[in-house]
Amino acid sequence: MAAACSNSKEETKNSIVTNDTTSFYPVASYINNQVKYFDSTRARFSVVITEGTKKDSTTSQLTGVMPMIQSFIDADISDSVQKINYKESVFRDAGTASLNINYTSINSLTTIKNIDILIDEQTSLIKRLFIRKQFQTKDTTSIEQMSWKTNEGFTKSISKEASNGFLLNKTIAVRVILL
């Protein structure tokens, strides 16, 4: 019994507790701030949907585009549960005068494969946000590429390919119309 207690104390001394102190950029917070900005300016939106050769355009209020905006909010990987699935890299892009923060999936099961955030070197504000998702539904592979330009709007491109070869290519471009 004394040996068992001794081993238990030894294991406790040798176990190392590490706390993850890495902070990922809070994408949801950024998008929610953009929504507040659009709401405060009473912005309307030009929505252009292109599917194949068919093009449809309309104008909408914020409530009409919120379901599309929600997909950006849902792509936030900054919580401790999500961020373990991603590798972060940061580099300076002299060509665009931006700091680029990249999150790349290290887990093949994650839907969000990549996030790029371009931050202006002078203002430290986000210029652009890019998110790439890929997922499988039954026999169909879907790829969504989303981009957000601060205070101007966003684009969402959706490609679907089924095992029988059927393709869907759809682009939704949403631009802010300030009143």
C-alpha positions in Angstrom: 0.0 0.0 0.0 2.9 2.4 0.7 4.3 1.7 -2.7 0.9 2.5 -4.3 0.8 5.9 -2.5 4.3 6.6 -3.4 3.7 6.0 -7.1 0.6 8.2 -7.1 2.5 11.1 -5.6 5.3 10.6 -8.2 2.8 10.6 -11.1 1.3 13.8 -9.8 4.7 15.5 -9.6 5.5 14.5 -13.2 2.2 15.4 -14.8 2.4 18.8 -16.5 -0.6 21.0 -16.8 -0.6 23.3 -19.8 -3.0 26.1 -20.4 -3.6 27.2 -24.0 -3.0 30.9 -24.1 -3.3 31.3 -27.9 -6.0 33.7 -28.9 -7.7 33.3 -32.3 -9.3 36.3 -33.9 -13.0 36.5 -32.9 -14.6 36.4 -36.3 -18.2 36.4 -34.8 -17.4 39.6 -32.8 -16.1 41.3 -35.9 -19.1 40.4 -38.0 -21.5 41.4 -35.2 -19.8 44.8 -35.1 -20.3 45.1 -38.9 -24.0 44.3 -38.4 -24.3 47.0 -35.8 -22.6 49.4 -38.1 -25.0 48.6 -41.0 -28.0 48.8 -38.6 -26.8 52.2 -37.3 -26.5 53.6 -40.9 -29.8 52.1 -41.9 -28.1 50.5 -44.9 -29.9 48.7 -47.6 -28.2 46.0 -49.6 -27.9 45.2 -53.3 -28.1 41.4 -53.6 -27.1 39.8 -56.9 -27.5 36.0 -57.2 -25.8 34.3 -60.2 -26.5 30.6 -60.8 -25.1 29.3 -64.1 -26.2 31.8 -66.7 -29.2 33.1 -64.7 -28.7 36.4 -62.8 -31.2 37.8 -60.4 -30.8 41.1 -58.5 -32.8 42.8 -55.8 -32.4 45.1 -52.8 -32.9 44.1 -49.2 -32.9 45.3 -45.7 -30.5 43.9 -43.1 -33.1 41.3 -41.9 -33.2 39.9 -45.5 -29.4 39.2 -45.6 -29.0 38.1 -42.0 -29.3 34.4 -42.8 -26.3 34.8 -45.2 -24.4 36.9 -42.6 -25.1 34.2 -40.0 -22.9 31.8 -42.0 -19.9 34.1 -41.3 -20.8 34.3 -37.6 -21.1 30.5 -37.4 -17.6 30.2 -38.9 -15.9 31.6 -35.7 -13.3 29.1 -34.5 -11.9 31.2 -31.6 -13.4 29.1 -28.8 -11.3 26.5 -27.1 -13.4 23.6 -28.5 -12.8 24.7 -32.1 -9.3 26.1 -32.1 -7.6 22.8 -31.3 -8.5 21.8 -34.9 -6.5 24.6 -36.5 -3.0 25.8 -37.0 -2.4 29.6 -37.0 0.2 31.4 -39.1 0.8 35.1 -39.3 2.8 37.0 -41.9 3.2 40.5 -43.2 2.2 41.1 -46.8 4.1 44.1 -48.1 2.3 44.1 -51.4 -1.1 44.8 -49.7 0.3 46.5 -46.6 -1.5 43.9 -44.5 -0.9 41.6 -41.7 -2.3 38.2 -42.8 -3.6 35.8 -40.1 -4.3 32.4 -41.5 -6.1 29.5 -39.8 -5.8 26.1 -41.5 -7.6 23.0 -40.5 -5.4 20.2 -39.2 -8.4 17.9 -38.8 -9.9 16.5 -42.0 -13.3 16.2 -40.3 -13.8 20.0 -39.8 -16.1 21.9 -42.1 -14.2 25.1 -42.0 -10.9 24.4 -43.9 -9.3 27.8 -44.0 -9.7 31.4 -42.7 -7.6 34.3 -43.9 -7.9 37.7 -42.2 -6.2 40.7 -43.7 -5.5 43.5 -41.2 -4.4 47.0 -42.3 -0.9 47.6 -41.0 -1.6 51.3 -40.4 -5.0 51.1 -38.7 -4.9 47.6 -37.3 -8.5 47.1 -38.6 -9.7 44.2 -40.8 -9.7 45.0 -44.5 -10.9 41.6 -45.7 -12.0 38.2 -44.4 -11.9 35.0 -46.4 -13.5 31.7 -45.2 -13.4 28.4 -47.1 -15.7 25.5 -46.1 -16.0 22.0 -47.5 -18.4 19.3 -46.4 -20.0 16.1 -47.7 -23.8 15.5 -47.7 -24.7 12.0 -48.8 -23.0 11.7 -52.2 -22.5 15.5 -52.7 -19.4 17.5 -52.0 -20.1 21.2 -51.3 -17.5 24.0 -51.2 -18.3 27.4 -50.0 -16.0 30.3 -50.4 -17.0 33.4 -48.5 -15.3 36.8 -48.5 -16.2 39.9 -46.5 -14.9 43.5 -47.2 -15.2 45.8 -44.2 -18.1 48.2 -44.4 -18.8 47.3 -48.0 -20.4 43.9 -48.2 -19.7 40.2 -48.8 -19.7 37.4 -51.4 -20.6 33.8 -51.0 -19.8 31.3 -53.8 -21.2 27.8 -53.5 -20.1 24.8 -55.7 -21.7 21.4 -55.4 -20.7 18.2 -57.1 -22.5 14.9 -56.8 -21.1 11.5 -57.5 -23.3 11.4 -60.7 -21.5 14.6 -61.9 -24.2 17.2 -61.3 -22.7 20.6 -60.6 -24.1 23.7 -59.0 -22.3 26.9 -59.1 -23.9 29.8 -57.4 -22.6 33.2 -56.3 -24.3 35.6 -54.0 -22.8 39.2 -54.0 -24.2 41.5 -51.4 -23.1 45.2 -51.4 -24.0 47.9 -49.0 -26.1 50.8 -50.2 -25.7 53.6 -47.7 -28.7 56.0 -47.5 
